[in-house]
Amino acid sequence: MGLYVTVCLLAALTALETVVPVPGRVLGLVWGTTVGLALAHLFAFRIAGRLVQDGRLSRSDQIVSAVQLAAAAAIALVVSIPILIASPASELNWARYTCAGIIGVVGYGVARSAEKSRARSVIFGLSVLALAIIIAAIKHALAGH
């Protein structure tokens, strides 16, 4: 969920590339996008979970739902920090850099948890970031912006 939100935020923030930043708008976009995605995902996850569980949502699915919401909120919080610190002229760029950093660090962490070397983990993290940027670009292009 955290990566999904981060990639979607990267696409949404890229859509603002040609817009003059207005103080507070980027923060609103980050939280609005995150809350909207989290609610849509939670809705779909819980309905699908009930579909395969004879109309009941298992305890483990309830826990997964809570963890997914927490992950989405954590991403929005982390991306919000540079927005609140940066000047209005640079908050959009810093929000994008933060999304990119999160994606790269998660990719690195995945490789390290698979006991890959630091060098291979960096390469994997950069590869994950490159793929996420391509996905965000496709999402951006298909959205008609």
C-alpha positions as CSV (number, residue, x, y, z in Angstrom):
1,M,0.0,0.0,0.0
2,G,2.8,2.4,0.9
3,L,4.5,1.9,-2.5
4,Y,1.3,2.1,-4.3
5,V,0.5,5.5,-2.7
6,T,4.0,6.7,-3.3
7,V,3.9,5.9,-7.0
8,C,0.5,7.5,-7.4
9,L,1.7,10.6,-5.5
10,L,4.7,10.8,-7.8
11,A,2.3,10.7,-10.8
12,A,0.0,13.3,-9.3
13,L,2.9,15.6,-8.4
14,T,4.2,15.2,-11.9
15,A,0.9,16.4,-13.2
16,L,1.5,19.7,-11.5
17,E,4.8,20.3,-13.3
18,T,3.5,23.2,-15.4
19,V,1.4,24.7,-12.6
20,V,2.6,27.6,-10.5
21,P,2.8,26.3,-6.9
22,V,0.3,27.8,-4.5
23,P,1.3,27.5,-0.8
24,G,-0.8,24.7,0.8
25,R,-2.0,23.2,-2.4
26,V,0.8,20.6,-2.7
27,L,0.1,19.5,0.9
28,G,-3.6,19.3,0.2
29,L,-2.9,17.2,-3.0
30,V,-0.6,14.8,-1.0
31,W,-3.2,14.2,1.7
32,G,-6.2,14.3,-0.6
33,T,-4.6,11.8,-3.0
34,T,-3.5,9.6,-0.1
35,V,-6.8,9.5,1.7
36,G,-8.7,8.9,-1.5
37,L,-6.4,6.0,-2.6
38,A,-6.5,4.5,0.9
39,L,-10.2,4.6,1.2
40,A,-10.7,3.2,-2.3
41,H,-8.2,0.4,-1.7
42,L,-9.7,-0.4,1.8
43,F,-13.2,-0.5,0.3
44,A,-12.1,-2.9,-2.5
45,F,-9.9,-5.0,-0.2
46,R,-12.7,-5.5,2.4
47,I,-15.4,-6.3,-0.1
48,A,-13.1,-8.7,-2.0
49,G,-12.1,-10.3,1.3
50,R,-15.7,-10.9,2.2
51,L,-16.3,-12.4,-1.2
52,V,-13.7,-15.1,-0.7
53,Q,-14.5,-15.6,3.0
54,D,-18.3,-16.4,2.7
55,G,-19.3,-12.8,3.6
56,R,-17.1,-12.5,6.7
57,L,-13.9,-10.6,7.0
58,S,-11.2,-12.6,8.8
59,R,-9.3,-11.1,11.7
60,S,-6.1,-11.3,9.6
61,D,-7.7,-9.3,6.9
62,Q,-8.8,-6.7,9.4
63,I,-5.2,-6.4,10.6
64,V,-4.0,-6.1,7.1
65,S,-6.5,-3.3,6.5
66,A,-5.3,-1.4,9.5
67,V,-1.6,-1.8,8.5
68,Q,-2.4,-0.6,4.9
69,L,-4.1,2.5,6.3
70,A,-1.2,3.2,8.6
71,A,1.3,2.7,5.7
72,A,-0.6,5.2,3.6
73,A,-0.7,7.7,6.4
74,A,3.0,7.2,7.1
75,I,3.8,8.0,3.4
76,A,1.7,11.2,3.4
77,L,3.3,12.3,6.7
78,V,6.9,11.7,5.4
79,V,6.1,13.5,2.1
80,S,4.5,16.4,4.1
81,I,7.7,17.2,6.1
82,P,9.7,18.7,3.2
83,I,6.6,20.5,1.9
84,L,6.2,22.2,5.3
85,I,9.9,23.1,5.5
86,A,10.5,24.1,1.8
87,S,9.7,27.4,0.2
88,P,6.5,27.5,-1.8
89,A,8.6,27.7,-5.0
90,S,10.4,24.4,-4.2
91,E,7.8,22.4,-2.2
92,L,6.6,20.5,-5.3
93,N,10.1,19.4,-6.2
94,W,10.9,18.3,-2.7
95,A,7.7,16.3,-2.5
96,R,8.7,14.5,-5.7
97,Y,12.2,13.9,-4.4
98,T,10.8,12.5,-1.2
99,C,8.6,10.1,-3.1
100,A,11.5,9.0,-5.3
101,G,13.7,8.6,-2.1
102,I,11.0,6.4,-0.4
103,I,10.7,4.2,-3.5
104,G,14.5,3.8,-3.8
105,V,15.0,3.1,-0.1
106,V,12.3,0.5,-0.1
107,G,13.9,-1.2,-3.1
108,Y,17.2,-1.2,-1.4
109,G,15.7,-2.6,1.7
110,V,14.0,-5.4,-0.2
111,A,17.3,-6.4,-1.7
112,R,19.2,-6.2,1.6
113,S,16.5,-8.4,3.3
114,A,17.2,-10.9,0.6
115,E,20.9,-10.8,1.7
116,K,22.2,-9.1,-1.4
117,S,25.4,-7.1,-1.2
118,R,25.1,-3.3,-0.7
119,A,26.2,-2.7,-4.3
120,R,23.6,-5.0,-5.7
121,S,21.0,-3.6,-3.3
122,V,21.7,0.0,-4.6
123,I,21.4,-1.2,-8.1
124,F,18.1,-3.0,-7.3
125,G,16.8,0.1,-5.4
126,L,17.7,2.3,-8.5
127,S,16.0,-0.2,-10.8
128,V,12.8,-0.2,-8.6
129,L,12.9,3.6,-8.7
130,A,13.3,3.7,-12.5
131,L,10.4,1.3,-12.9
132,A,8.3,3.4,-10.6
133,I,9.1,6.5,-12.5
134,I,8.1,4.8,-15.8
135,I,4.8,3.6,-14.2
136,A,4.1,7.1,-12.8
137,A,4.9,8.6,-16.3
138,I,2.5,6.1,-18.0
139,K,-0.2,7.0,-15.4
140,H,0.4,10.6,-15.9
141,A,0.2,10.3,-19.7
142,L,-3.0,8.2,-19.6
143,A,-4.6,10.6,-17.3
144,G,-4.5,13.2,-20.1
145,H,-2.4,15.8,-18.3
